[in-house]
Amino acid sequence: MTVTETAANQIKSIMESVSSCAGLRIAIAGGGCSGFKYDFELPTSGEIEDDDNVFESFGIKVFVDPISLEYLKGSELEWKQEVFGARF
């Protein structure tokens, strides 16, 4: 899994507004008829699990649990800023 510089900069910006944030956690959850749902959280260092996979890029850490990693292998996290909104 890779994180683009644009996404890393946005994560840094978000982390600055949250005290004691250790990085970004990404998880995959069942979403019903429309497929999978991506969950994004800002864990503190005390909320990091022993089996989390940690990816470091552009000065930020991304945490992914082992099951979600199977679905995220080879993916890229990007930040898109568009006229009608912004999203990862």
Beta strands, then each sheet from edge to edge (+ up, - down):
strand 1: 2-3
strand 2: 24-30
strand 3: 36-41
strand 4: 53-57
strand 5: 60-64
strand 6: 76-77
strand 7: 80-82
strand 8: 85-87
sheet 1: 1+ 6+
sheet 2: 3+ 2- 5- 4+
sheet 3: 7+ 8-
end
